[in-house]
Structure formats: structure tokens, C-alpha cells
Amino acid sequence: MRIRPSARSPGDAVASGEATLEPSDTHLVALAQAGERAAFELLLRRHYDAMHRIAWRMTGSRTDAEDIVQEVCCTLADRLAGFRGECRVTTWLTGIVVNACRDQYRRGATLARLKAGLAVLMRAAAPEETDPYRRIWLESALGRLDPRLRETLVLVAGEGLTHAEAGRALGIAEATVSWRIHEARRRLAGEFERSFEGERRHG
């Protein structure tokens, strides 16, 4: 069943202040798939900041994050045709951004940018950590994690996605997300113990 675009676009209604309820993401996608440009633009405005934040945490570079999100936005109109509603729109968009970041890594992310990205992730994963030495240690330990463990931490610890949502975004099973989080914590805890055991021996 083809959905007919409304006589007035959802963007016009929101801009005029006449609408009391924001259209849902699913409704906006349906309208955009039916060819309503204003619905597509409103969808982008609604999720642009979140997509940029994820890209920034994964790359550590605002410039790279901006480039990645612009690239995603340019291809999103075509991608919308393949969206079937199997997951939330936010989860689907997160998966697209994650894949774009992976492509950026393959094209050659610099070490400095990676370290900056780890600093951003570390602040999200452990905002209560104030000890300078431990913060530096955590950044270093995160940098040594397997990239698959690190990107899972970005979504779960950094973005607050559930394991099921992260699994859909990454294209893996929820159980795999749970294992990755467990494994990341186990490795970080092991490195922490070894690091401070070495300090005690030399202290």
C-alpha cells in the first residue's frame, strides 16, 4: 500500500508551531519513501547530532565525523528504500554510521585521531574517573582492545544502547554483544591488575 504524502509536509507543520505531536520516525520514513522531501529533511535534522556524536566517538576527529555523517546523509535517500522496519530507525541509522566509520578506519585513520577517539570513549565509559594516572591508563588499555570490542563499547557504554540494539546496529547476535562487553571488561580488569601489581612490586 502506497502512502500518500500529506498536503502539508510534517516539516511545515512543525515549523509553523501548529503541530502538537511530532511525527514518529517510522511515519517520517514512510513519507520519505513515498517521495516527500520535507519528511526526509526532518528525519535528518532529528538524528544528525546523534549520528555525529557516534562518528566522533569512533574516530576522535570532529572533521572526520562531519565528513562521515555528510557521506551518510548523501546516500541515505537511496538506503531508505531498503528499510523494512525490522528495528528502530535510530538503531538502523547507528548501524549505517558504524559501517561508515569502519570504512574510514580501512582508509587509514591516524594514530593521533584514534587516541583522541579513545579519550572521548573513556570519558563516556568512565565519567566518574578523576585520577589522572588511571584515566591515562584507561585510554591506553582501550587502545589495545580488539577493534570489535572497542566499537561495541562505544555503542553500549558510550551511547547507552541495549545489547539487542547494539547487536542490530553491528549486525551480530545479542549474545555476541554480551560476550564482547564481558570480554572487554575482563581484559581491562586483567590489564588493570597487572599494571598495579607491577607498581606494587617496584614501589
Z-matrix of the N, CA and C atoms (Angstrom, degrees):
N
C 1 1.465
C 2 1.510 1 109.42
N 3 1.317 2 115.89 1 124.33
C 4 1.456 3 120.86 2 -178.23
C 5 1.527 4 109.80 3 -84.71
N 6 1.328 5 115.52 4 129.77
C 7 1.460 6 120.11 5 -179.51
C 8 1.521 7 108.82 6 -87.05
N 9 1.321 8 116.67 7 126.40
C 10 1.453 9 121.10 8 -179.65
C 11 1.518 10 109.39 9 -82.12
N 12 1.347 11 118.74 10 130.99
C 13 1.459 12 120.19 11 175.99
C 14 1.523 13 110.55 12 -60.20
N 15 1.309 14 115.61 13 146.10
C 16 1.461 15 119.34 14 179.33
C 17 1.516 16 109.94 15 -70.32
N 18 1.326 17 116.18 16 157.11
C 19 1.458 18 120.46 17 -179.74
C 20 1.515 19 110.62 18 -60.83
N 21 1.336 20 116.24 19 -38.85
C 22 1.465 21 120.23 20 174.54
C 23 1.518 22 107.09 21 -111.84
N 24 1.300 23 116.48 22 134.77
C 25 1.454 24 119.74 23 -175.92
C 26 1.517 25 110.74 24 -70.33
N 27 1.364 26 117.78 25 155.62
C 28 1.468 27 120.01 26 177.38
C 29 1.515 28 110.98 27 -61.89
N 30 1.336 29 116.58 28 -31.31
C 31 1.457 30 119.97 29 178.57
C 32 1.508 31 111.65 30 -65.42
N 33 1.349 32 117.46 31 -40.20
C 34 1.460 33 121.20 32 178.71
C 35 1.513 34 111.21 33 -64.42
N 36 1.339 35 116.30 34 -41.88
C 37 1.459 36 120.15 35 -178.00
C 38 1.512 37 111.36 36 -64.70
N 39 1.352 38 116.46 37 -43.30
C 40 1.466 39 120.31 38 -179.61
C 41 1.507 40 110.15 39 -66.80
N 42 1.351 41 117.07 40 -42.41
C 43 1.460 42 121.51 41 -177.67
C 44 1.528 43 110.99 42 -64.38
N 45 1.336 44 117.20 43 -34.79
C 46 1.453 45 120.74 44 -177.40
C 47 1.514 46 112.96 45 -77.78
N 48 1.341 47 116.06 46 -14.31
C 49 1.457 48 120.61 47 -179.18
C 50 1.505 49 112.99 48 81.84
N 51 1.350 50 117.63 49 7.21
C 52 1.449 51 120.48 50 -178.31
C 53 1.522 52 112.26 51 -82.77
N 54 1.303 53 117.17 52 -24.67
C 55 1.464 54 119.81 53 -176.86
C 56 1.519 55 109.71 54 -81.48
N 57 1.322 56 116.98 55 132.39
C 58 1.456 57 120.36 56 178.14
C 59 1.517 58 111.45 57 -96.35
N 60 1.327 59 116.33 58 -19.45
C 61 1.457 60 120.68 59 179.42
C 62 1.522 61 109.62 60 -123.80
N 63 1.327 62 115.85 61 130.11
C 64 1.462 63 120.21 62 176.86
C 65 1.528 64 108.71 63 -70.75
N 66 1.331 65 118.18 64 138.32
C 67 1.466 66 119.40 65 175.66
C 68 1.521 67 109.87 66 -65.02
N 69 1.318 68 116.70 67 145.39
C 70 1.462 69 120.59 68 -179.47
C 71 1.523 70 110.50 69 -70.71
N 72 1.318 71 115.25 70 160.23
C 73 1.464 72 119.99 71 176.40
C 74 1.524 73 111.10 72 -57.93
N 75 1.322 74 115.85 73 -42.37
C 76 1.466 75 120.23 74 -178.69
C 77 1.522 76 111.13 75 -61.85
N 78 1.326 77 115.85 76 -40.57
C 79 1.467 78 120.03 77 178.78
C 80 1.526 79 110.59 78 -66.12
N 81 1.330 80 116.30 79 -41.83
C 82 1.464 81 119.92 80 179.22
C 83 1.526 82 111.14 81 -63.22
N 84 1.324 83 116.59 82 -40.92
C 85 1.463 84 120.11 83 178.47
C 86 1.528 85 110.06 84 -62.49
N 87 1.330 86 116.27 85 -43.59
C 88 1.465 87 119.58 86 -179.97
C 89 1.523 88 111.11 87 -61.33
N 90 1.326 89 116.31 88 -42.77
C 91 1.459 90 120.02 89 178.43
C 92 1.527 91 111.24 90 -65.86
N 93 1.343 92 116.11 91 -41.86
C 94 1.466 93 119.60 92 179.27
C 95 1.521 94 110.77 93 -63.97
N 96 1.340 95 116.50 94 -39.44
C 97 1.461 96 120.15 95 177.23
C 98 1.529 97 111.43 96 -63.92
N 99 1.342 98 115.66 97 -28.58
C 100 1.463 99 120.75 98 178.93
C 101 1.524 100 111.94 99 -83.37
N 102 1.334 101 115.66 100 -1.59
C 103 1.456 102 119.05 101 174.11
C 104 1.512 103 116.44 102 104.58
N 105 1.340 104 117.78 103 8.05
C 106 1.462 105 118.85 104 -179.82
C 107 1.526 106 110.59 105 -85.67
N 108 1.297 107 115.05 106 110.97
C 109 1.462 108 121.31 107 -175.10
C 110 1.534 109 111.75 108 -66.06
N 111 1.331 110 117.12 109 -38.59
C 112 1.464 111 120.06 110 -178.34
C 113 1.526 112 111.49 111 -61.43
N 114 1.325 113 117.14 112 -35.77
C 115 1.464 114 120.99 113 178.30
C 116 1.526 115 110.20 114 -65.78
N 117 1.331 116 115.88 115 -41.00
C 118 1.466 117 120.51 116 178.33
C 119 1.527 118 110.52 117 -62.95
N 120 1.331 119 116.38 118 -44.13
C 121 1.461 120 120.26 119 -179.52
C 122 1.526 121 111.53 120 -64.83
N 123 1.343 122 116.84 121 -39.47
C 124 1.461 123 120.00 122 178.23
C 125 1.527 124 111.05 123 -65.67
N 126 1.325 125 116.66 124 -38.07
C 127 1.463 126 121.05 125 177.35
C 128 1.527 127 110.58 126 -61.56
N 129 1.332 128 116.68 127 -43.05
C 130 1.463 129 120.61 128 178.57
C 131 1.522 130 110.92 129 -64.91
N 132 1.330 131 116.86 130 -44.86
C 133 1.469 132 119.17 131 -179.57
C 134 1.525 133 110.99 132 -60.70
N 135 1.320 134 115.89 133 -37.62
C 136 1.462 135 120.66 134 -177.44
C 137 1.524 136 111.78 135 -66.95
N 138 1.327 137 117.94 136 -35.55
C 139 1.468 138 120.74 137 -171.90
C 140 1.530 139 114.73 138 -112.13
N 141 1.308 140 117.18 139 -0.18
C 142 1.467 141 119.46 140 -175.22
C 143 1.526 142 111.72 141 -59.96
N 144 1.323 143 117.70 142 -47.91
C 145 1.470 144 120.49 143 -176.71
C 146 1.523 145 111.61 144 -61.12
N 147 1.334 146 117.21 145 -41.36
C 148 1.465 147 120.01 146 179.83
C 149 1.524 148 110.74 147 -65.95
N 150 1.331 149 117.62 148 -41.69
C 151 1.466 150 120.44 149 178.15
C 152 1.522 151 110.35 150 -63.25
N 153 1.335 152 116.72 151 -41.06
C 154 1.463 153 120.44 152 179.20
C 155 1.523 154 110.85 153 -64.53
N 156 1.340 155 116.81 154 -40.74
C 157 1.466 156 120.51 155 -179.43
C 158 1.528 157 111.42 156 -62.53
N 159 1.324 158 116.75 157 -42.89
C 160 1.460 159 120.19 158 179.04
C 161 1.530 160 110.38 159 -63.61
N 162 1.334 161 116.55 160 -45.62
C 163 1.466 162 120.25 161 -180.00
C 164 1.525 163 110.77 162 -63.05
N 165 1.327 164 116.79 163 -37.72
C 166 1.467 165 120.41 164 179.90
C 167 1.521 166 110.89 165 -66.22
N 168 1.343 167 116.14 166 -42.74
C 169 1.461 168 119.12 167 -179.94
C 170 1.521 169 111.55 168 -66.34
N 171 1.313 170 116.87 169 -30.45
C 172 1.461 171 119.82 170 -177.86
C 173 1.524 172 112.88 171 -83.67
N 174 1.323 173 117.24 172 -27.60
C 175 1.469 174 119.42 173 -177.20
C 176 1.516 175 113.05 174 -107.19
N 177 1.333 176 117.30 175 -24.85
C 178 1.454 177 120.25 176 -177.85
C 179 1.509 178 113.41 177 76.24
N 180 1.316 179 117.42 178 8.82
C 181 1.459 180 121.45 179 -177.34
C 182 1.517 181 109.55 180 -130.98
N 183 1.323 182 116.70 181 121.51
C 184 1.457 183 119.82 182 177.15
C 185 1.520 184 111.04 183 -63.64
N 186 1.335 185 115.68 184 -37.03
C 187 1.463 186 119.68 185 179.90
C 188 1.525 187 110.78 186 -64.64
N 189 1.346 188 116.41 187 -47.41
C 190 1.460 189 120.09 188 178.36
C 191 1.520 190 110.60 189 -62.73
N 192 1.347 191 115.83 190 -40.22
C 193 1.460 192 119.63 191 179.69
C 194 1.523 193 110.36 192 -61.44
N 195 1.327 194 116.28 193 -42.32
C 196 1.462 195 120.27 194 178.93
C 197 1.522 196 110.83 195 -62.93
N 198 1.341 197 116.32 196 -43.58
C 199 1.468 198 120.36 197 179.47
C 200 1.529 199 111.10 198 -62.70
N 201 1.336 200 115.09 199 -42.80
C 202 1.467 201 119.88 200 -178.05
C 203 1.525 202 110.66 201 -63.84
N 204 1.329 203 116.31 202 -46.17
C 205 1.461 204 119.29 203 -177.67
C 206 1.526 205 110.90 204 -68.01
N 207 1.325 206 117.07 205 -37.07
C 208 1.465 207 119.44 206 176.45
C 209 1.528 208 110.49 207 -62.44
N 210 1.331 209 115.61 208 -40.14
C 211 1.461 210 120.04 209 177.93
C 212 1.531 211 110.86 210 -64.13
N 213 1.342 212 115.55 211 -41.83
C 214 1.463 213 119.87 212 177.90
C 215 1.525 214 110.27 213 -62.31
N 216 1.333 215 116.51 214 -44.16
C 217 1.465 216 120.51 215 -178.96
C 218 1.527 217 111.48 216 -62.00
N 219 1.319 218 116.47 217 -36.96
C 220 1.463 219 120.26 218 -178.33
C 221 1.523 220 112.35 219 -68.25
N 222 1.314 221 116.74 220 -28.80
C 223 1.468 222 120.11 221 -178.13
C 224 1.525 223 112.76 222 -100.14
N 225 1.342 224 116.73 223 -6.87
C 226 1.456 225 119.88 224 -171.94
C 227 1.524 226 112.91 225 -67.29
N 228 1.317 227 116.68 226 -34.78
C 229 1.468 228 119.08 227 -179.63
C 230 1.528 229 110.70 228 -57.74
N 231 1.335 230 116.30 229 -42.24
C 232 1.467 231 119.82 230 178.08
C 233 1.525 232 111.66 231 -71.03
N 234 1.335 233 116.23 232 -36.38
C 235 1.468 234 120.47 233 -178.28
C 236 1.533 235 111.96 234 -67.85
N 237 1.328 236 116.41 235 -29.80
C 238 1.464 237 119.86 236 -177.27
C 239 1.517 238 112.46 237 -56.86
N 240 1.317 239 116.43 238 -31.71
C 241 1.465 240 119.57 239 -179.06
C 242 1.523 241 111.59 240 -60.86
N 243 1.336 242 116.84 241 -25.94
C 244 1.462 243 120.52 242 -178.64
C 245 1.515 244 114.17 243 -91.09
N 246 1.336 245 117.47 244 -2.15
C 247 1.464 246 119.57 245 -179.58
C 248 1.519 247 109.99 246 -79.20
N 249 1.337 248 116.94 247 124.21
C 250 1.459 249 121.42 248 -176.14
C 251 1.526 250 113.19 249 -115.64
N 252 1.332 251 116.44 250 5.27
C 253 1.460 252 118.65 251 176.67
C 254 1.510 253 115.22 252 81.28
N 255 1.340 254 117.49 253 18.01
C 256 1.467 255 119.05 254 -179.83
C 257 1.527 256 112.41 255 -69.65
N 258 1.327 257 116.88 256 -17.94
C 259 1.458 258 121.68 257 179.19
C 260 1.523 259 108.14 258 -145.42
N 261 1.330 260 116.51 259 175.68
C 262 1.456 261 119.83 260 177.62
C 263 1.528 262 109.69 261 -65.28
N 264 1.313 263 116.07 262 151.95
C 265 1.466 264 120.58 263 179.26
C 266 1.524 265 110.25 264 -60.75
N 267 1.342 266 117.11 265 -39.17
C 268 1.464 267 120.07 266 179.82
C 269 1.529 268 111.36 267 -62.11
N 270 1.320 269 116.86 268 -39.99
C 271 1.468 270 121.00 269 178.57
C 272 1.524 271 110.37 270 -65.85
N 273 1.315 272 116.48 271 -42.19
C 274 1.461 273 121.66 272 179.11
C 275 1.525 274 110.57 273 -62.54
N 276 1.336 275 117.23 274 -44.16
C 277 1.470 276 121.03 275 178.85
C 278 1.525 277 111.15 276 -65.55
N 279 1.339 278 116.16 277 -38.49
C 280 1.467 279 119.80 278 178.20
C 281 1.526 280 110.49 279 -59.91
N 282 1.331 281 117.01 280 -43.12
C 283 1.456 282 120.58 281 178.62
C 284 1.520 283 112.15 282 -60.77
N 285 1.327 284 116.91 283 -39.55
C 286 1.466 285 120.44 284 178.60
C 287 1.517 286 110.74 285 -64.35
N 288 1.345 287 116.74 286 -43.55
C 289 1.464 288 120.35 287 179.79
C 290 1.525 289 110.76 288 -65.50
N 291 1.328 290 117.36 289 -41.69
C 292 1.466 291 121.51 290 178.63
C 293 1.531 292 110.13 291 -58.35
N 294 1.323 293 116.43 292 -46.03
C 295 1.470 294 119.73 293 179.59
C 296 1.520 295 111.60 294 -64.29
N 297 1.335 296 117.07 295 -37.17
C 298 1.464 297 120.09 296 177.45
C 299 1.526 298 110.67 297 -65.20
N 300 1.336 299 116.34 298 -37.45
C 301 1.471 300 120.09 299 177.41
C 302 1.528 301 110.77 300 -66.94
N 303 1.329 302 116.34 301 -38.28
C 304 1.467 303 119.52 302 177.03
C 305 1.522 304 110.05 303 -61.40
N 306 1.316 305 116.43 304 -41.53
C 307 1.468 306 119.89 305 177.39
C 308 1.520 307 110.67 306 -61.45
N 309 1.339 308 115.75 307 -37.85
C 310 1.468 309 119.99 308 178.67
C 311 1.520 310 110.55 309 -63.95
N 312 1.338 311 117.03 310 -41.24
C 313 1.457 312 120.45 311 177.51
C 314 1.525 313 110.44 312 -60.71
N 315 1.324 314 115.21 313 -43.81
C 316 1.470 315 119.33 314 -178.94
C 317 1.523 316 111.48 315 -64.63
N 318 1.326 317 115.94 316 -28.87
C 319 1.465 318 119.13 317 178.25
C 320 1.518 319 111.58 318 -78.09
N 321 1.338 320 116.42 319 -10.95
C 322 1.458 321 119.23 320 173.73
C 323 1.508 322 114.97 321 111.43
N 324 1.329 323 117.55 322 75.65
C 325 1.453 324 120.79 323 174.06
C 326 1.521 325 108.73 324 -75.34
N 327 1.330 326 117.74 325 141.68
C 328 1.454 327 121.13 326 -179.42
C 329 1.521 328 110.11 327 -78.26
N 330 1.336 329 115.93 328 157.14
C 331 1.460 330 120.78 329 179.77
C 332 1.522 331 110.93 330 -63.37
N 333 1.328 332 116.66 331 -38.58
C 334 1.465 333 120.04 332 -179.37
C 335 1.521 334 110.98 333 -62.09
N 336 1.335 335 116.17 334 -41.47
C 337 1.460 336 119.39 335 179.78
C 338 1.526 337 110.95 336 -68.36
N 339 1.320 338 116.31 337 -37.43
C 340 1.458 339 119.76 338 178.04
C 341 1.523 340 110.30 339 -62.30
N 342 1.333 341 116.96 340 -43.19
C 343 1.459 342 120.15 341 178.96
C 344 1.520 343 111.12 342 -62.97
N 345 1.328 344 116.14 343 -38.98
C 346 1.462 345 119.53 344 178.19
C 347 1.523 346 110.42 345 -64.63
N 348 1.323 347 115.38 346 -39.88
C 349 1.454 348 119.66 347 178.16
C 350 1.513 349 111.86 348 -63.15
N 351 1.320 350 116.24 349 -38.08
C 352 1.458 351 120.19 350 178.34
C 353 1.516 352 110.97 351 -65.94
N 354 1.328 353 116.24 352 -35.57
C 355 1.458 354 119.82 353 177.83
C 356 1.522 355 110.55 354 -63.56
N 357 1.332 356 116.18 355 -40.96
C 358 1.462 357 120.59 356 178.03
C 359 1.522 358 110.48 357 -64.14
N 360 1.329 359 116.52 358 -45.30
C 361 1.459 360 121.04 359 179.16
C 362 1.519 361 110.61 360 -62.86
N 363 1.324 362 116.34 361 -41.78
C 364 1.447 363 120.58 362 -178.06
C 365 1.530 364 110.79 363 -62.09
N 366 1.331 365 117.05 364 -40.56
C 367 1.461 366 119.86 365 178.65
C 368 1.519 367 111.17 366 -64.42
N 369 1.343 368 115.63 367 -32.90
C 370 1.463 369 119.07 368 179.47
C 371 1.519 370 111.33 369 -76.94
N 372 1.344 371 116.33 370 -38.63
C 373 1.461 372 120.83 371 -175.41
C 374 1.524 373 112.33 372 -78.01
N 375 1.331 374 116.84 373 -31.45
C 376 1.464 375 119.57 374 -177.57
C 377 1.530 376 110.07 375 -139.44
N 378 1.334 377 117.64 376 66.20
C 379 1.461 378 120.14 377 -176.60
C 380 1.521 379 113.55 378 -65.80
N 381 1.346 380 116.82 379 -20.62
C 382 1.458 381 119.66 380 -177.39
C 383 1.525 382 112.54 381 -83.59
N 384 1.330 383 117.40 382 -10.30
C 385 1.459 384 120.89 383 -176.87
C 386 1.532 385 109.86 384 -75.31
N 387 1.343 386 116.24 385 115.95
C 388 1.465 387 120.76 386 -177.31
C 389 1.519 388 113.08 387 -112.79
N 390 1.337 389 117.44 388 -15.09
C 391 1.460 390 119.83 389 179.97
C 392 1.522 391 109.46 390 -67.94
N 393 1.351 392 118.30 391 119.06
C 394 1.472 393 120.99 392 -175.63
C 395 1.524 394 113.14 393 -57.56
N 396 1.342 395 117.10 394 -41.75
C 397 1.454 396 119.55 395 -178.73
C 398 1.518 397 110.86 396 -63.69
N 399 1.319 398 116.16 397 -44.64
C 400 1.464 399 119.37 398 -178.14
C 401 1.532 400 110.96 399 -67.68
N 402 1.331 401 117.63 400 -33.83
C 403 1.465 402 119.72 401 177.47
C 404 1.524 403 110.15 402 -65.33
N 405 1.323 404 116.72 403 -42.75
C 406 1.468 405 120.45 404 177.58
C 407 1.518 406 110.32 405 -63.92
N 408 1.324 407 115.52 406 -42.26
C 409 1.465 408 119.46 407 179.29
C 410 1.520 409 110.61 408 -61.78
N 411 1.348 410 116.58 409 -43.07
C 412 1.454 411 120.24 410 -177.82
C 413 1.526 412 111.27 411 -63.98
N 414 1.338 413 116.78 412 -41.35
C 415 1.464 414 119.97 413 176.53
C 416 1.523 415 110.36 414 -58.86
N 417 1.335 416 116.16 415 -45.10
C 418 1.464 417 120.64 416 -178.75
C 419 1.527 418 110.84 417 -64.57
N 420 1.327 419 116.57 418 -42.47
C 421 1.463 420 120.74 419 -178.79
C 422 1.521 421 110.76 420 -66.32
N 423 1.328 422 117.46 421 -40.27
C 424 1.455 423 120.63 422 177.27
C 425 1.526 424 110.82 423 -62.25
N 426 1.332 425 115.61 424 -35.80
C 427 1.460 426 119.98 425 179.46
C 428 1.512 427 113.29 426 -65.40
N 429 1.322 428 116.86 427 -25.85
C 430 1.462 429 120.64 428 -179.81
C 431 1.519 430 113.01 429 -89.00
N 432 1.324 431 116.83 430 -6.97
C 433 1.461 432 119.53 431 179.05
C 434 1.529 433 110.96 432 -67.63
N 435 1.306 434 114.68 433 150.77
C 436 1.459 435 120.48 434 171.31
C 437 1.540 436 108.02 435 -56.62
N 438 1.347 437 118.32 436 134.99
C 439 1.473 438 121.01 437 -178.66
C 440 1.525 439 113.66 438 -52.62
N 441 1.340 440 116.83 439 -32.95
C 442 1.463 441 119.45 440 179.98
C 443 1.521 442 111.08 441 -67.76
N 444 1.328 443 116.65 442 -37.24
C 445 1.457 444 120.11 443 176.89
C 446 1.524 445 110.39 444 -69.22
N 447 1.336 446 115.18 445 -39.20
C 448 1.464 447 120.06 446 -176.97
C 449 1.531 448 111.43 447 -66.61
N 450 1.341 449 117.57 448 -44.06
C 451 1.458 450 119.17 449 -178.30
C 452 1.526 451 110.74 450 -68.48
N 453 1.329 452 117.24 451 -29.77
C 454 1.461 453 120.15 452 176.30
C 455 1.522 454 110.15 453 -68.46
N 456 1.337 455 117.13 454 -39.58
C 457 1.457 456 120.89 455 175.94
C 458 1.524 457 111.66 456 -62.31
N 459 1.333 458 116.87 457 -38.20
C 460 1.461 459 120.54 458 179.33
C 461 1.524 460 110.01 459 -56.88
N 462 1.331 461 116.58 460 -45.28
C 463 1.451 462 120.33 461 -176.05
C 464 1.524 463 112.98 462 -75.51
N 465 1.338 464 116.73 463 -40.55
C 466 1.465 465 120.15 464 -176.02
C 467 1.530 466 111.61 465 -83.07
N 468 1.338 467 116.80 466 -52.58
C 469 1.464 468 119.98 467 -177.84
C 470 1.521 469 111.67 468 -81.52
N 471 1.335 470 116.51 469 -37.99
C 472 1.456 471 120.10 470 -177.00
C 473 1.509 472 113.89 471 -81.69
N 474 1.349 473 117.32 472 -44.50
C 475 1.463 474 121.35 473 -175.34
C 476 1.519 475 113.61 474 -100.47
N 477 1.324 476 117.28 475 -10.36
C 478 1.455 477 119.95 476 177.40
C 479 1.518 478 114.85 477 74.97
N 480 1.343 479 117.27 478 20.85
C 481 1.456 480 120.02 479 177.20
C 482 1.523 481 109.66 480 -71.26
N 483 1.314 482 116.31 481 149.04
C 484 1.456 483 119.58 482 172.34
C 485 1.523 484 108.09 483 -71.77
N 486 1.330 485 116.05 484 166.06
C 487 1.466 486 119.05 485 178.99
C 488 1.524 487 110.78 486 -62.48
N 489 1.327 488 116.45 487 -35.80
C 490 1.465 489 119.69 488 179.34
C 491 1.521 490 110.70 489 -66.71
N 492 1.333 491 117.22 490 -43.50
C 493 1.467 492 121.07 491 179.78
C 494 1.525 493 110.97 492 -65.61
N 495 1.334 494 116.38 493 -42.77
C 496 1.462 495 119.92 494 178.66
C 497 1.527 496 110.13 495 -62.78
N 498 1.326 497 116.62 496 -39.33
C 499 1.453 498 120.38 497 178.95
C 500 1.515 499 111.90 498 -60.97
N 501 1.339 500 116.27 499 -43.35
C 502 1.465 501 119.26 500 178.76
C 503 1.524 502 111.05 501 -66.13
N 504 1.328 503 116.74 502 -38.98
C 505 1.457 504 120.24 503 -179.71
C 506 1.525 505 111.93 504 -66.65
N 507 1.332 506 116.00 505 -36.19
C 508 1.469 507 120.72 506 -177.36
C 509 1.524 508 112.70 507 -91.23
N 510 1.329 509 116.73 508 -9.81
C 511 1.457 510 119.97 509 -179.24
C 512 1.511 511 113.63 510 75.45
N 513 1.345 512 116.25 511 32.00
C 514 1.458 513 121.08 512 -179.95
C 515 1.529 514 108.86 513 -130.80
N 516 1.318 515 116.55 514 168.24
C 517 1.459 516 120.96 515 -179.46
C 518 1.529 517 110.70 516 -72.34
N 519 1.322 518 115.87 517 151.88
C 520 1.462 519 120.47 518 177.51
C 521 1.521 520 110.95 519 -58.18
N 522 1.330 521 116.33 520 -37.95
C 523 1.467 522 119.85 521 178.96
C 524 1.524 523 111.12 522 -62.84
N 525 1.335 524 116.91 523 -33.36
C 526 1.470 525 120.62 524 178.54
C 527 1.523 526 110.33 525 -68.20
N 528 1.336 527 116.53 526 -38.65
C 529 1.469 528 119.92 527 176.02
C 530 1.517 529 109.58 528 -61.23
N 531 1.321 530 116.57 529 -46.84
C 532 1.464 531 120.62 530 -179.53
C 533 1.523 532 110.63 531 -59.63
N 534 1.342 533 116.55 532 -41.88
C 535 1.459 534 119.60 533 179.21
C 536 1.528 535 110.50 534 -65.09
N 537 1.339 536 116.90 535 -42.15
C 538 1.463 537 119.82 536 -179.48
C 539 1.522 538 111.63 537 -62.29
N 540 1.341 539 117.12 538 -42.56
C 541 1.465 540 119.99 539 178.66
C 542 1.522 541 110.10 540 -63.95
N 543 1.324 542 116.17 541 -44.06
C 544 1.468 543 120.44 542 177.77
C 545 1.522 544 110.31 543 -60.58
N 546 1.337 545 116.37 544 -45.23
C 547 1.462 546 120.67 545 -177.51
C 548 1.520 547 111.03 546 -66.84
N 549 1.341 548 117.35 547 -40.03
C 550 1.463 549 120.58 548 178.73
C 551 1.524 550 110.30 549 -62.37
N 552 1.318 551 116.38 550 -44.94
C 553 1.469 552 119.73 551 179.29
C 554 1.515 553 110.98 552 -65.28
N 555 1.339 554 116.99 553 -39.25
C 556 1.468 555 120.55 554 179.50
C 557 1.523 556 110.69 555 -62.93
N 558 1.335 557 115.97 556 -44.33
C 559 1.465 558 119.13 557 -179.16
C 560 1.520 559 111.62 558 -67.41
N 561 1.336 560 116.35 559 -41.12
C 562 1.462 561 119.37 560 179.27
C 563 1.524 562 110.67 561 -65.18
N 564 1.333 563 116.60 562 -41.11
C 565 1.465 564 120.15 563 178.48
C 566 1.519 565 110.68 564 -64.22
N 567 1.340 566 116.61 565 -40.36
C 568 1.463 567 120.31 566 178.79
C 569 1.517 568 111.75 567 -63.68
N 570 1.345 569 116.12 568 -43.55
C 571 1.469 570 119.01 569 178.84
C 572 1.521 571 110.54 570 -65.48
N 573 1.338 572 116.23 571 -37.36
C 574 1.457 573 120.31 572 179.43
C 575 1.522 574 110.85 573 -62.01
N 576 1.324 575 115.72 574 -46.16
C 577 1.465 576 120.17 575 -179.76
C 578 1.523 577 111.16 576 -63.21
N 579 1.342 578 116.31 577 -44.81
C 580 1.469 579 119.27 578 -179.82
C 581 1.521 580 111.10 579 -64.25
N 582 1.331 581 116.87 580 -38.73
C 583 1.451 582 120.43 581 -178.76
C 584 1.519 583 112.01 582 -64.05
N 585 1.323 584 116.14 583 -46.77
C 586 1.456 585 118.92 584 -175.93
C 587 1.523 586 112.05 585 -81.84
N 588 1.335 587 117.50 586 -20.06
C 589 1.462 588 119.94 587 171.71
C 590 1.507 589 108.72 588 -68.30
N 591 1.341 590 116.86 589 -39.76
C 592 1.459 591 120.59 590 176.73
C 593 1.523 592 111.63 591 -63.67
N 594 1.335 593 116.58 592 -37.12
C 595 1.456 594 120.46 593 177.67
C 596 1.531 595 111.22 594 -63.35
N 597 1.333 596 115.23 595 -42.88
C 598 1.465 597 118.76 596 -179.45
C 599 1.523 598 112.21 597 -64.37
N 600 1.336 599 116.10 598 -35.45
C 601 1.471 600 119.36 599 -179.67
C 602 1.516 601 111.98 600 -69.79
N 603 1.351 602 115.64 601 -32.29
C 604 1.464 603 119.14 602 -177.63
C 605 1.522 604 112.14 603 -97.13
N 606 1.350 605 115.77 604 -1.15
C 607 1.453 606 119.98 605 -177.09
C 608 1.520 607 112.28 606 -80.49
